Amino acid sequence: MFKKQKPHLVIIGNGVAGVTTARRVRERSDMAITIISAESRYHFSRTALMYIYMGHMRFEDTKPFPDWYWEQNRINLVHGFVTEIDTGNKRVRLQDGREITYDKLVIATGSQPNKFGWPGQDLPGVQGLYSLQDLQRLEENTPRIRHAVIVGGGLIGIELAEMLMSRNIPVTFLVRERYFYDIILPQEEAKLISRHILEHGVDLRLSTELKEILPGPDGHVRAVVTSRGEEIACQFVGLTVGVHPNIDVVKTRPSKPTAACW
Ligand SMILES: Cc1cc2nc3c(=O)[nH]c(=O)nc-3n(C[C@H](O)[C@H](O)[C@H](O)COP(=O)(O)OP(=O)(O)OC[C@H]3O[C@@H](n4cnc5c(N)ncnc54)[C@H](O)[C@@H]3O)c2cc1C
């Protein structure tokens, strides 16, 4: 007798949105669930990235669930990057050629760090802080950093400053606002935090923006130029100027199908 297949929920992205969707659906339904994610095989807490760099946690400690959790809850994990969504045929294609069909698709692909077209923004030694791969790049960049510049006075910027200073790297912090975070905080509190940042030895430059990033003879970043016309020598630039939705995958057009393997 023909056994009807369970409907298949596919979730792209194993961040907190993707895994929470999977867990809540599993509580209420018996449908097949697959989470596809490129960054890491297992869900980890992005908010803990800084503690890995600072030596307070290992990557293993940032995983809120033991590795057996997923199999026990019948949540299938696929480690790979989705390059195409073919809504006509209800399937997604991965970079390695695999294709996975779905009945329901959830796109939980998070966000990407902003870059605003500054000259030099893609030079070696210039990066954002979002993903595990960014953390790895930061580790690779660290040995050559004698002075760092961070651009953007938000929470990731201040985290990055703390991270670098935990390795005794001096930091200049370019903040567009009159006081740190005064777009969110009342002015008195923003002033207090700005004072606190300075007292902790960060070279905080308020009302200052990035104009340009300059390469050295080896092609690596050697300095930034600020909106005040000042050149600041550095071997690292952290771009922490917010994020935008990561929706590249929904913009791609489906190409011809290859052999389905799942
Ligand atoms: C350093 C840092 C510190 C933070 N600290 C805090 C904090 O203290 N408190 C707080 O509330 N928030 C914090 N945030 C923000 C918080 O981490 C995010 O809001 C949250 O992670 C968003 O979850 P998400 O599931 O929407 O997306 P994400 O966590 O971005 O997960 C999306 C996943 O989808 C994957 N993906 C994207 N496209 C594809 C594709 N085509 N194929 C396969 N996989 C794909 C990505 O690689 C990623 O792993 C912090 C963020 C950062 C970067």
The ligand as a Tripos MOL2 file, in Angstrom:
@<TRIPOS>MOLECULE
LIG
   53    58     1     0     0
SMALL
NO_CHARGES

@<TRIPOS>ATOM
      1 C1         28.6470   40.3110   17.1220 C.3       1 LIG1
      2 C2         27.1360   40.3820   17.3520 C.ar      1 LIG1
      3 C3         26.6570   40.5420   18.6420 C.ar      1 LIG1
      4 C4         25.2920   40.6280   18.8680 C.ar      1 LIG1
      5 N1         24.8370   40.7810   20.1400 N.ar      1 LIG1
      6 C5         23.5220   40.8490   20.3760 C.ar      1 LIG1
      7 C6         23.0160   40.9500   21.6970 C.ar      1 LIG1
      8 O1         23.7920   41.0220   22.6530 O.2       1 LIG1
      9 N2         21.6690   40.9640   21.8750 N.ar      1 LIG1
     10 C7         20.8030   40.8710   20.8130 C.ar      1 LIG1
     11 O2         19.5860   40.8670   21.0360 O.2       1 LIG1
     12 N3         21.2570   40.7800   19.5540 N.ar      1 LIG1
     13 C8         22.5780   40.7620   19.3000 C.ar      1 LIG1
     14 N4         23.0240   40.6550   18.0230 N.ar      1 LIG1
     15 C9         22.0500   40.5480   16.9250 C.3       1 LIG1
     16 C10        21.5460   39.1120   16.8100 C.3       1 LIG1
     17 O3         22.6480   38.2300   16.7910 O.3       1 LIG1
     18 C11        20.7230   38.9650   15.5160 C.3       1 LIG1
     19 O4         19.6020   39.8050   15.6260 O.3       1 LIG1
     20 C12        20.2750   37.5230   15.3100 C.3       1 LIG1
     21 O5         21.3910   36.6630   15.2160 O.3       1 LIG1
     22 C13        19.4410   37.4170   14.0490 C.3       1 LIG1
     23 O6         19.0500   36.0720   13.9410 O.3       1 LIG1
     24 P1         18.5250   35.4760   12.5650 P.3       1 LIG1
     25 O7         18.1700   34.0650   12.8210 O.co2     1 LIG1
     26 O8         17.4850   36.3820   12.0070 O.co2     1 LIG1
     27 O9         19.7420   35.5790   11.5490 O.3       1 LIG1
     28 P2         21.2510   35.0830   11.6120 P.3       1 LIG1
     29 O10        21.7150   34.8520   12.9980 O.co2     1 LIG1
     30 O11        22.0080   36.0100   10.7470 O.co2     1 LIG1
     31 O12        21.1740   33.6520   10.9030 O.3       1 LIG1
     32 C14        20.9800   33.5190    9.5270 C.3       1 LIG1
     33 C15        21.8110   32.3530    9.0400 C.3       1 LIG1
     34 O13        21.4370   32.0670    7.6930 O.3       1 LIG1
     35 C16        22.6040   31.7520    6.9650 C.3       1 LIG1
     36 N5         22.3670   32.0060    5.5420 N.ar      1 LIG1
     37 C17        22.1340   33.1990    4.9560 C.ar      1 LIG1
     38 N6         21.9440   33.0280    3.6290 N.ar      1 LIG1
     39 C18        22.0750   31.7020    3.3950 C.ar      1 LIG1
     40 C19        21.9940   30.8980    2.2230 C.ar      1 LIG1
     41 N7         21.7310   31.4470    1.0290 N.pl3     1 LIG1
     42 N8         22.1900   29.5640    2.3380 N.ar      1 LIG1
     43 C20        22.4400   28.9990    3.5490 C.ar      1 LIG1
     44 N9         22.5180   29.7130    4.6920 N.ar      1 LIG1
     45 C21        22.3410   31.0490    4.6110 C.ar      1 LIG1
     46 C22        23.6510   32.6940    7.5310 C.3       1 LIG1
     47 O14        24.9630   32.2360    7.2140 O.3       1 LIG1
     48 C23        23.3040   32.6230    9.0180 C.3       1 LIG1
     49 O15        23.9950   31.5620    9.6270 O.3       1 LIG1
     50 C24        24.3950   40.5720   17.7680 C.ar      1 LIG1
     51 C25        24.8920   40.4210   16.4780 C.ar      1 LIG1
     52 C26        26.2510   40.3250   16.2620 C.ar      1 LIG1
     53 C27        26.7580   40.1740   14.8450 C.3       1 LIG1
@<TRIPOS>BOND
     1     1     2 1
     2     2     3 ar
     3     2    52 ar
     4     3     4 ar
     5     4     5 ar
     6     4    50 ar
     7     5     6 ar
     8     6     7 ar
     9     6    13 1
    10     7     8 2
    11     7     9 ar
    12     9    10 ar
    13    10    11 2
    14    10    12 ar
    15    12    13 ar
    16    13    14 ar
    17    14    15 1
    18    14    50 ar
    19    15    16 1
    20    16    17 1
    21    16    18 1
    22    18    19 1
    23    18    20 1
    24    20    21 1
    25    20    22 1
    26    22    23 1
    27    23    24 1
    28    24    25 2
    29    24    26 1
    30    24    27 1
    31    27    28 1
    32    28    29 2
    33    28    30 1
    34    28    31 1
    35    31    32 1
    36    32    33 1
    37    33    34 1
    38    33    48 1
    39    34    35 1
    40    35    36 1
    41    35    46 1
    42    36    37 ar
    43    36    45 ar
    44    37    38 ar
    45    38    39 ar
    46    39    40 ar
    47    39    45 ar
    48    40    41 1
    49    40    42 ar
    50    42    43 ar
    51    43    44 ar
    52    44    45 ar
    53    46    47 1
    54    46    48 1
    55    48    49 1
    56    50    51 ar
    57    51    52 ar
    58    52    53 1
@<TRIPOS>SUBSTRUCTURE
     1 LIG1         1 GROUP 0 **** ****
